[in-house]
Amino acid sequence: MRDRIKPMLFAAALIPFALLLFRAFTDGLGANPIKEITHFTGDWTLNFLFITLAVTPFRRLTGVNAVARYRRMFGLFAFFYACLHFLTYFVLDQFFDWGEIWRDIAKRPYITVGFSAFVLLIPLAATSTNRMVQRIGPAHWRRLHRAVYAVGTLGVLHYLWLVKADIRPPVIYGVILIALLILRLPSPPFARVLRKPLPGGQGV
């Protein structure tokens, strides 16, 4: 049976990119377009990364296993927006100046952790195909892809250390990340309560 949901999700995942292009071509990026593009692509990198991490808890709490088939696509969209985020810095902000970029990486902690998160994402994206799973073996593949937890942590730290005034957005991301990591434990402390049937046989 043909999966009709996947192309719809694919198109929906491109909406933020389409919106960004629309704003760029209609002068809707404000007085500092590079900063706006950087923040926008960074936010959507974290959004898709967290959607990817939410797949397993969602399956456990709802019993809907079909959602797992979209996890890889969500992860690749996280990498797509991470690439846009990095290219904004590399091309628009630093104008391909590798010397200045390396100095920034060494000098500014938020760039250090952000760049580290991006580098960790590369092998995850490169091994996202079924052929690569077979080539490196499912066990090794699972161990490699546990790096996504480090990517999420570094991404939140990157955001937290970047902001200078309002730290509420990165703190919210941090709380969501902690909740997702707890729910991904083999036996989350409150998952059994959420899955417990209600009186009369009705679930939550």
N, C-alpha and C positions, 0 to 999 in steps of 0.2 A: 504493500500500500504506500502510495506516494505521501511523503511528509509535506504537508502544505503550510505547516507552522514555521518551519525553518526559514523559507524565503521572506516571510512576513517579519520575523525577528531580525533577519539580516537587514532588511530595509529600515526597520525601526532603529537599529543600531547606527545607521548612517545619518539619521535625522540631526544629531548634534553637529556633525561635520557639515551637512548641508546648511544648517542655520549659521554656522561660523562663516561659510563662504558667502552667504547672503549678506550678513553683517559687514563683511570685508568689502563687498562690491557696492554697498549702499552707504558707506561711511558710517557704519553703526558700531564701530569699535571704540569710540570715545577719543579722548585726547592722547592716550597712550596705547595705541593698538597692539604693540608688541607685548606689553604687560597683560593686556586683556586676553590675547591669544594664548599666552603662556599659562595663565590661570585657568582659562576655559579648558584647554587640552589636558592640563594636569588634573582638574576635577573629574573629567570624564575617564581618564586613565584609572583613577581610584574607583570611580563608580562601576566600571566594568570589571575591575579586579575583584571588587567586593561581591558583585553579582556572581562571578565565577566561584568564589568561596562559599556563597550562599546555597549553591546547588545541593551539596551533600546534606546540610541541615534541613533544607526544604524537603528533600526526599525522605529523610528520617521522620520528620514531623507530619508529613501528609501521606506518605506511602506512594506518591506519584513518581515512579522511577523513570518515566519517559523523559523527564526534564534533563536527565543526565546526557542525553544525546546532543544537547545544545551547549554543554559546558565548554567544550573545546572552542566553539565559535566565540563565546563570550570572552574567553581568555585571549584569543587572537585579536579581538577588538580592543581589549586592554592594551595589547602590544601596539596596535595601530595608533591609538591615541597617544601612547607613550612616545612613539616615533615622531608624531607631529609635535609633541611637547619638546622633545630633544632638538628637532630640526628648527623649531622657532628660536631656541637659544643659540644653536650652532650657526644658523644662516642669518637670521634677522637681527639677533642681538650681538653676536661676535664676528659675523662676516667671515666665517671659515678660518678664524685666527686660532690655530691649535695651540700656539704658545700661550696666548691669553687664557684659553680654556683650561689648559693644564695648571696654570697658576691659580685660576679660580677654584679648580677641584682641590688643589692642595691647601688653599687659604680659607675657603668658605665651607664650613661644615655642612650647610644645607645643600650645597652643590655636590659635595663629596658623597653624601648618602643618596642623593637623587640620582647621580650618575651610577653609583653602585647598584641601585635598584634596576636601572635601565639595563645595565650589563647582565644582571642576573636573569632578566626577562628574555634575553636573546636566545639562550639555549632552550628555554621552555617553548618559545615560539618555533624554533627550528626543529624540535622533536615532537611537534603536535600532530603529525600524520600517523595513520595506522602502520604504514611501512616502517617508520622510525620506531614505533612501539615494538614491532616484531624484531627489528634489527638489534636494538639494545636490550630487549627482553623486558617483559612487564614489570618484574621486580625492580630492576635498575631504573626503569622509566618512572615508577612511582617514587622511588627515592629521590631522583633528580627533580621531580615536580613538587616535592615538598619545599623546594626553595621559594615557592609562591608565598609561604608564610613570612619569610624574610623580606621578600619584595614588598608585601603589604606593610610590614613594620617600618621598613626604610622609607616607603612612600609617605606614611603618616608623619614620620620624623622630619622628612624633607619639607612637608607642608608646614609643620609646627615651627620649625626653625626659620622658615622663610618669612612668615608673617611678622609684622612689627607691632601691630596694634590689636586687632580683633582676633583672638586665638580660638574663638568659639567654633568656627568651621573645622579646623584640624582636630580639635578636642572631640567633636561629634564623630568625625571619622575614626578617631582612636577608640571611642566607646563601641562603635559598631564593629570594628575589627576585633576587639576583645570578645564581644558577644559571639561573633562568628567562629572564633577560634575555640571558645568554650563549647559551642554546639557541635564542633567537629571532633571533639574528644570521643573515644570509643563508647563511653557511657556518660553522656552529658548529665549533670546533676538534676536538671529539671525536664529533660526530654521525655522521661517516662510519664511525668505528670501531664505534660501536654498531649501525649498520645493516649492517655487513659480514657476509656469510653465513659461517657456521661450516663447517668441512670436512665434506663429505658433503652439502652443500646445505641444512643446517639453519640457520635464523636464530636470533638471540638471543631 
